[in-house]
Amino acid sequence: MSGWFDETLHEHMALRLKADRLLYDSKTEHQRIVLFENALFGRVLMLDGVVQTTEGDEFIYHEMLTHLPILAHGRVRRVLIVGGGDGGMLEEVLKHADIESATLVEIDPQVIEFSKKYLSKICGQAFEDPRTRIEIADGADYVAACKDRFDLIITDSTDPIGPGEVLFTERYYAAVKSCLAPGGILVTQNGVPFLQGEELQGTLRILRREFADASCYLATVPTYAGGPMAFGWASDDDTHRRTSLDILEARYAAARIATRYYNPHVHLGAFALPGYIADLIEKPA
């Protein structure tokens, strides 16, 4: 079976991807899961009609939300991933030998089982790694009750609709801060600013109340249409965002990881914001 799938997340534009072969289409308790093959992007995962990840370009998104904060920090040992049931974020985190534990909190257990079966090119053996801990829970509830402390927390959420909506609230970000170890870093998925500017504004308004240093950085992911994607950044240690090129290059070499998008020069450049985004995040939300 072939055809086309339209993503209509945005009011004034749509993304259309050809499904050369439909592999899966079913509803769970929380959402509709669709998986199809595309000749350019490989397997494409959609949740409730919105593209989540593809085999072809997932490396950009996952590398920039993992390696950038890990190497900026320099001593990340414990990581919390909220969302990310496809396992791609987990797989990138665990490439670092210094990581002692990685906890993944996913609201929908069927996404994890589905990903193990259908998206092994994205998750690899991450779910079987002995450093991995899986928690099936609502992310906001988990961080509100969590007594553990993490060096890095990654919010790998869907857009602020459906199950992902609570992961963009003041309650959530305040609880996340209480889960961070001293000097820890929070990074978040914050959409495409050209089309979703209010989402980024709202997140940074909250983060700037909670943290000493809050901003965003960028990467361009082809299937997240509409321009570069923004990732929120927050920490009470304002030196992490200014880690020098020399230090980043030394840490990158020592980590001995293979990356296709991230490198220390891209790391520094990601924080250089175009004027329209810099203006956007300085406006009241």
C-alpha positions as a LaTeX table, in Angstrom:
\begin{tabular}{lrrr}
\hline
Residue & $x$ (\AA) & $y$ (\AA) & $z$ (\AA) \\
\hline
Met1 & 0.00 & 0.00 & 0.00 \\
Ser2 & 1.35 & 3.43 & $-0.90$ \\
Gly3 & 0.04 & 6.95 & $-0.58$ \\
Trp4 & 0.76 & 10.26 & 1.10 \\
Phe5 & 0.62 & 11.42 & 4.70 \\
Asp6 & 0.04 & 15.07 & 5.50 \\
Glu7 & 1.22 & 16.68 & 8.72 \\
Thr8 & $-1.03$ & 19.64 & 9.51 \\
Leu9 & 0.55 & 20.73 & 12.78 \\
His10 & 0.86 & 24.33 & 11.58 \\
Glu11 & $-2.05$ & 26.55 & 10.60 \\
His12 & $-0.63$ & 28.05 & 7.41 \\
Met13 & 1.53 & 25.25 & 5.97 \\
Ala14 & 1.68 & 21.47 & 5.82 \\
Leu15 & 4.34 & 18.81 & 5.34 \\
Arg16 & 3.57 & 15.97 & 2.93 \\
Leu17 & 5.58 & 12.74 & 2.90 \\
Lys18 & 5.10 & 9.84 & 0.52 \\
Ala19 & 4.43 & 6.48 & 2.10 \\
Asp20 & 5.95 & 3.92 & $-0.23$ \\
Arg21 & 4.82 & 1.23 & 2.18 \\
Leu22 & 2.60 & 1.48 & 5.23 \\
Leu23 & 4.03 & $-0.68$ & 8.02 \\
Tyr24 & 1.84 & 0.11 & 11.00 \\
Asp25 & $-1.27$ & 2.10 & 11.88 \\
Ser26 & $-2.88$ & 1.64 & 15.29 \\
Lys27 & $-4.18$ & 3.57 & 18.29 \\
Thr28 & $-2.91$ & 3.10 & 21.83 \\
Glu29 & $-4.51$ & 4.39 & 25.02 \\
His30 & $-2.66$ & 7.68 & 24.49 \\
Gln31 & $-2.19$ & 8.28 & 20.76 \\
Arg32 & $-2.32$ & 7.03 & 17.18 \\
Ile33 & 0.94 & 5.48 & 15.94 \\
Val34 & 1.69 & 5.39 & 12.22 \\
Leu35 & 4.88 & 4.02 & 10.66 \\
Phe36 & 5.66 & 4.01 & 6.96 \\
Glu37 & 8.64 & 3.76 & 4.64 \\
Asn38 & 9.78 & 6.67 & 2.49 \\
Ala39 & 12.46 & 6.27 & $-0.19$ \\
Leu40 & 14.38 & 9.35 & 1.03 \\
Phe41 & 13.87 & 9.29 & 4.81 \\
Gly42 & 13.54 & 5.56 & 5.47 \\
Arg43 & 11.07 & 4.65 & 8.19 \\
Val44 & 8.95 & 7.58 & 9.37 \\
Leu45 & 7.18 & 7.60 & 12.74 \\
Met46 & 4.11 & 9.79 & 13.22 \\
Leu47 & 2.15 & 10.24 & 16.45 \\
Asp48 & $-1.32$ & 11.73 & 16.14 \\
Gly49 & $-0.53$ & 12.92 & 12.63 \\
Val50 & 2.74 & 14.69 & 13.52 \\
Val51 & 6.18 & 13.49 & 12.35 \\
Gln52 & 8.27 & 12.47 & 15.36 \\
Thr53 & 11.38 & 10.97 & 13.83 \\
Thr54 & 12.75 & 9.41 & 10.67 \\
Glu55 & 15.63 & 7.05 & 10.07 \\
Gly56 & 17.06 & 9.53 & 7.58 \\
Asp57 & 17.47 & 12.67 & 9.69 \\
Glu58 & 17.03 & 11.61 & 13.33 \\
Phe59 & 20.77 & 11.91 & 13.95 \\
Ile60 & 20.60 & 15.72 & 13.78 \\
Tyr61 & 17.96 & 16.08 & 16.46 \\
His62 & 19.33 & 13.41 & 18.77 \\
Glu63 & 22.98 & 14.43 & 18.51 \\
Met64 & 22.26 & 18.07 & 19.27 \\
Leu65 & 20.13 & 17.32 & 22.35 \\
Thr66 & 22.71 & 14.93 & 23.81 \\
His67 & 26.31 & 15.58 & 22.82 \\
Leu68 & 26.07 & 19.36 & 23.02 \\
Pro69 & 25.02 & 19.55 & 26.70 \\
Ile70 & 27.15 & 16.55 & 27.71 \\
Leu71 & 30.31 & 18.11 & 26.27 \\
Ala72 & 29.43 & 21.61 & 27.47 \\
His73 & 29.10 & 20.27 & 31.02 \\
Gly74 & 32.14 & 18.01 & 30.99 \\
Arg75 & 31.19 & 15.75 & 33.92 \\
Val76 & 27.76 & 14.31 & 33.12 \\
Arg77 & 27.28 & 10.96 & 34.81 \\
Arg78 & 23.51 & 10.68 & 35.39 \\
Val79 & 20.97 & 11.56 & 32.69 \\
Leu80 & 17.17 & 11.79 & 32.75 \\
Ile81 & 15.26 & 11.68 & 29.45 \\
Val82 & 11.59 & 12.67 & 29.64 \\
Gly83 & 9.83 & 11.26 & 26.58 \\
Gly84 & 11.94 & 9.74 & 23.84 \\
Gly85 & 10.24 & 6.37 & 23.67 \\
Asp86 & 11.78 & 5.74 & 20.25 \\
Gly87 & 15.13 & 5.26 & 22.02 \\
Gly88 & 17.14 & 7.56 & 19.76 \\
Met89 & 18.06 & 9.98 & 22.54 \\
Leu90 & 18.95 & 7.13 & 24.85 \\
Glu91 & 21.18 & 5.56 & 22.21 \\
Glu92 & 23.16 & 8.79 & 21.71 \\
Val93 & 23.56 & 9.41 & 25.45 \\
Leu94 & 24.93 & 5.92 & 26.02 \\
Lys95 & 27.67 & 6.43 & 23.43 \\
His96 & 29.51 & 8.27 & 26.21 \\
Ala97 & 31.43 & 5.74 & 28.31 \\
Asp98 & 31.39 & 8.09 & 31.32 \\
Ile99 & 27.60 & 7.90 & 31.61 \\
Glu100 & 26.79 & 5.81 & 34.67 \\
Ser101 & 22.99 & 5.74 & 34.35 \\
Ala102 & 20.31 & 6.93 & 31.92 \\
Thr103 & 16.69 & 7.00 & 33.06 \\
Leu104 & 14.00 & 7.22 & 30.38 \\
Val105 & 10.47 & 8.23 & 31.40 \\
Glu106 & 7.83 & 7.41 & 28.78 \\
Ile107 & 4.08 & 7.65 & 29.25 \\
Asp108 & 3.20 & 5.08 & 26.58 \\
Pro109 & 4.84 & 1.63 & 26.97 \\
Gln110 & 3.61 & 0.61 & 23.53 \\
Val111 & 5.89 & 3.21 & 21.93 \\
Ile112 & 8.93 & 1.53 & 23.49 \\
Glu113 & 7.91 & $-1.98$ & 22.45 \\
Phe114 & 7.00 & $-0.68$ & 19.01 \\
Ser115 & 10.41 & 1.02 & 18.65 \\
Lys116 & 12.31 & $-2.10$ & 19.67 \\
Lys117 & 10.53 & $-4.00$ & 16.91 \\
Tyr118 & 10.38 & $-1.44$ & 14.11 \\
Leu119 & 13.00 & 1.26 & 14.79 \\
Ser120 & 16.13 & $-0.67$ & 15.66 \\
Lys121 & 18.16 & 1.56 & 13.33 \\
Ile122 & 17.33 & 4.45 & 15.65 \\
Cys123 & 17.43 & 2.88 & 19.12 \\
Gly124 & 20.10 & 0.24 & 18.51 \\
Gln125 & 20.63 & $-1.78$ & 21.71 \\
Ala126 & 19.99 & 1.17 & 24.01 \\
Phe127 & 17.04 & $-0.42$ & 25.81 \\
Glu128 & 19.18 & $-3.46$ & 26.66 \\
Asp129 & 22.15 & $-1.46$ & 27.98 \\
Pro130 & 22.69 & $-2.20$ & 31.71 \\
Arg131 & 22.93 & 1.54 & 32.41 \\
Thr132 & 19.36 & 2.06 & 31.16 \\
Arg133 & 16.42 & 2.43 & 33.53 \\
Ile134 & 12.89 & 2.64 & 32.10 \\
Glu135 & 10.05 & 4.33 & 33.98 \\
Ile136 & 6.52 & 4.15 & 32.55 \\
Ala137 & 4.91 & 7.32 & 33.87 \\
Asp138 & 3.65 & 10.77 & 33.03 \\
Gly139 & 6.81 & 12.88 & 32.81 \\
Ala140 & 5.41 & 15.78 & 34.84 \\
Asp141 & 4.27 & 13.46 & 37.63 \\
Tyr142 & 7.60 & 11.66 & 37.65 \\
Val143 & 9.78 & 14.74 & 38.10 \\
Ala144 & 7.38 & 16.16 & 40.71 \\
Ala145 & 7.90 & 13.07 & 42.88 \\
Cys146 & 11.52 & 12.25 & 41.96 \\
Lys147 & 14.14 & 12.33 & 44.72 \\
Asp148 & 17.08 & 11.54 & 42.45 \\
Arg149 & 19.41 & 14.20 & 41.05 \\
Phe150 & 20.69 & 14.31 & 37.49 \\
Asp151 & 23.54 & 16.14 & 35.77 \\
Leu152 & 21.52 & 16.45 & 32.56 \\
Ile153 & 17.78 & 16.38 & 31.92 \\
Ile154 & 16.54 & 16.15 & 28.34 \\
Thr155 & 12.90 & 16.89 & 27.57 \\
Asp156 & 12.32 & 14.92 & 24.37 \\
Ser157 & 8.65 & 15.77 & 24.08 \\
Thr158 & 6.07 & 15.90 & 21.36 \\
Asp159 & 4.62 & 19.33 & 20.58 \\
Pro160 & 2.52 & 20.96 & 23.33 \\
Ile161 & $-0.65$ & 19.13 & 22.37 \\
Gly162 & $-2.02$ & 15.85 & 23.71 \\
Pro163 & 0.23 & 13.89 & 26.10 \\
Gly164 & 3.14 & 16.35 & 25.63 \\
Glu165 & 1.25 & 19.46 & 26.73 \\
Val166 & 2.12 & 19.15 & 30.43 \\
Leu167 & 5.85 & 19.18 & 29.59 \\
Phe168 & 5.68 & 22.87 & 28.69 \\
Thr169 & 4.19 & 24.14 & 31.95 \\
Glu170 & 5.59 & 26.15 & 34.84 \\
Arg171 & 4.84 & 23.26 & 37.19 \\
Tyr172 & 6.93 & 20.92 & 35.08 \\
Tyr173 & 9.97 & 23.19 & 34.74 \\
Ala174 & 9.99 & 24.01 & 38.45 \\
Ala175 & 9.94 & 20.31 & 39.27 \\
Val176 & 12.71 & 19.63 & 36.75 \\
Lys177 & 14.95 & 22.17 & 38.46 \\
Ser178 & 14.56 & 20.34 & 41.76 \\
Cys179 & 15.79 & 17.16 & 40.03 \\
Leu180 & 19.00 & 18.71 & 38.72 \\
Ala181 & 22.31 & 18.25 & 40.52 \\
Pro182 & 24.29 & 21.45 & 41.23 \\
Gly183 & 25.55 & 22.81 & 37.92 \\
Gly184 & 23.21 & 20.55 & 35.97 \\
Ile185 & 21.78 & 21.37 & 32.55 \\
Leu186 & 18.24 & 21.15 & 31.17 \\
Val187 & 17.66 & 21.02 & 27.40 \\
Thr188 & 14.27 & 20.94 & 25.72 \\
Gln189 & 12.58 & 20.49 & 22.36 \\
Asn190 & 10.98 & 23.83 & 21.50 \\
Gly191 & 9.73 & 23.63 & 17.95 \\
Val192 & 10.44 & 25.79 & 14.92 \\
Pro193 & 10.53 & 29.46 & 16.02 \\
Phe194 & 9.40 & 30.84 & 12.65 \\
Leu195 & 6.12 & 28.94 & 13.03 \\
Gln196 & 5.95 & 28.27 & 16.78 \\
Gly197 & 7.41 & 31.41 & 18.29 \\
Glu198 & 5.00 & 31.55 & 21.22 \\
Glu199 & 6.10 & 28.08 & 22.30 \\
Leu200 & 9.74 & 29.19 & 22.59 \\
Gln201 & 8.80 & 32.49 & 24.21 \\
Gly202 & 6.68 & 30.77 & 26.83 \\
Thr203 & 9.34 & 28.24 & 27.72 \\
Leu204 & 12.09 & 30.83 & 28.07 \\
Arg205 & 9.88 & 33.12 & 30.13 \\
Ile206 & 9.53 & 30.32 & 32.68 \\
Leu207 & 13.15 & 29.13 & 32.48 \\
Arg208 & 14.50 & 32.63 & 33.06 \\
Arg209 & 12.54 & 32.82 & 36.30 \\
Glu210 & 13.86 & 29.45 & 37.45 \\
Phe211 & 17.49 & 29.45 & 36.26 \\
Ala212 & 20.47 & 31.80 & 36.30 \\
Asp213 & 21.14 & 31.15 & 32.60 \\
Ala214 & 18.43 & 30.39 & 30.03 \\
Ser215 & 18.55 & 30.69 & 26.26 \\
Cys216 & 18.22 & 28.47 & 23.20 \\
Tyr217 & 20.30 & 26.99 & 20.42 \\
Leu218 & 19.46 & 25.78 & 16.93 \\
Ala219 & 19.75 & 22.95 & 14.42 \\
Thr220 & 18.12 & 22.34 & 11.06 \\
Val221 & 16.20 & 19.05 & 10.80 \\
Pro222 & 14.68 & 18.54 & 7.32 \\
Thr223 & 11.41 & 16.94 & 8.42 \\
Tyr224 & 10.76 & 19.59 & 11.07 \\
Ala225 & 9.70 & 22.04 & 8.41 \\
Gly226 & 9.68 & 25.81 & 8.64 \\
Gly227 & 13.28 & 26.76 & 9.38 \\
Pro228 & 15.77 & 25.89 & 12.13 \\
Met229 & 14.52 & 24.13 & 15.22 \\
Ala230 & 15.06 & 25.60 & 18.69 \\
Phe231 & 16.28 & 23.73 & 21.74 \\
Gly232 & 15.78 & 25.35 & 25.12 \\
Trp233 & 18.81 & 25.59 & 27.41 \\
Ala234 & 18.84 & 26.25 & 31.15 \\
Ser235 & 21.36 & 25.95 & 33.98 \\
Asp236 & 22.36 & 27.74 & 37.17 \\
Asp237 & 25.98 & 27.52 & 35.99 \\
Asp238 & 26.34 & 30.23 & 33.37 \\
Thr239 & 29.83 & 29.03 & 32.34 \\
His240 & 28.54 & 25.90 & 30.56 \\
Arg241 & 27.07 & 27.89 & 27.66 \\
Arg242 & 30.43 & 29.63 & 27.16 \\
Thr243 & 32.64 & 26.52 & 27.11 \\
Ser244 & 35.55 & 27.34 & 24.81 \\
Leu245 & 36.34 & 25.70 & 21.50 \\
Asp246 & 39.63 & 24.30 & 22.84 \\
Ile247 & 37.88 & 22.59 & 25.73 \\
Leu248 & 35.07 & 21.27 & 23.51 \\
Glu249 & 37.57 & 19.84 & 21.03 \\
Ala250 & 39.50 & 18.12 & 23.82 \\
Arg251 & 36.34 & 16.63 & 25.32 \\
Tyr252 & 35.04 & 15.56 & 21.92 \\
Ala253 & 38.31 & 13.78 & 21.11 \\
Ala254 & 38.38 & 12.09 & 24.51 \\
Ala255 & 34.78 & 10.89 & 24.14 \\
Arg256 & 35.63 & 8.97 & 20.96 \\
Ile257 & 32.12 & 9.17 & 19.58 \\
Ala258 & 31.15 & 9.15 & 15.92 \\
Thr259 & 28.79 & 11.98 & 14.94 \\
Arg260 & 27.30 & 13.05 & 11.61 \\
Tyr261 & 26.04 & 16.53 & 12.56 \\
Tyr262 & 27.50 & 17.58 & 15.89 \\
Asn263 & 31.07 & 18.84 & 16.17 \\
Pro264 & 32.65 & 21.51 & 18.41 \\
His265 & 32.41 & 24.23 & 15.75 \\
Val266 & 28.70 & 23.45 & 15.18 \\
His267 & 28.30 & 23.48 & 18.98 \\
Leu268 & 29.49 & 27.08 & 19.23 \\
Gly269 & 27.61 & 28.20 & 16.12 \\
Ala270 & 24.33 & 26.73 & 17.38 \\
Phe271 & 24.11 & 29.48 & 20.01 \\
Ala272 & 24.49 & 32.23 & 17.37 \\
Leu273 & 20.86 & 33.21 & 16.85 \\
Pro274 & 19.45 & 34.89 & 13.73 \\
Gly275 & 18.00 & 38.32 & 14.39 \\
Tyr276 & 14.37 & 37.26 & 14.18 \\
Ile277 & 14.88 & 34.57 & 16.83 \\
Ala278 & 16.98 & 36.80 & 19.09 \\
Asp279 & 14.26 & 39.46 & 18.86 \\
Leu280 & 11.55 & 36.89 & 19.51 \\
Ile281 & 13.04 & 35.57 & 22.73 \\
Glu282 & 13.56 & 39.06 & 24.10 \\
Lys283 & 9.91 & 40.03 & 23.61 \\
Pro284 & 7.42 & 39.46 & 26.43 \\
Ala285 & 5.53 & 36.23 & 25.87 \\
\hline
\end{tabular}
